[in-house]
Amino acid sequence: MTDDEICGSTDTDSGEPCQRSAGWGRDSDTGPCIDHADEDGGTGRTSLLEQDESIIEVMAGALQAGATVPEACAEARISVDQYHKWRRRGDNDDAKELFRKFRNETARARRVAARQDRSEVKQQAKETGDTRTLYKIHHDQYGDTYDEEGGDGDAAEGIPLVVPDSAQPDP
């Protein structure tokens, strides 16, 4: 088939042009297929997100509450693949505002949940005296600033090493 005889949209999972016949599913012999018509100016179907914008709030709420992406997708009644497709669509420069909102709100919700998780882990580490975990969290959060503060990246720099007398070797 020639380029005029196929849909040709590159909004596919692989990024390769869609190979369906031009106008497939739209009672037309030209233009994009029904799945890609909206992005290319045709009269194809609207996405589920465009039909029900409340999906954004359901997804963001579930993610912010600590749900995994598959759990949040199940709650919103969409597939994980659809979630990732809508987020990718939100990354495009010419994306519809709705898909940008979906991307931004789900990203914000995941950041909030991560912050809450980190806070809970820090609290638990403090209660149990788990200094390794506290150091790891601190280093992940501030590690890139150690060099900027004049150090060599060693978090222990400037902290004197104190060995108790009871641990000193015998003379």
Buried (B, 14 or more C-beta within 10 A) or exposed (E): EEEEEBBBBEBBEEEEBBEBBBBBBBEBEEBBBBBBBBBBEBEBEEBBBEEEEEBBEBBBBBBBBBBEBEEBBBBBEBEEEBBEBBBBBBEEEEBBEBBBBBBBBBBEBBEBBEEEEEEEBBEEBEEEEBEEBBBBBEEEEEEEEBEEEEEEEEEEEEEEEEEEEEEEEEE
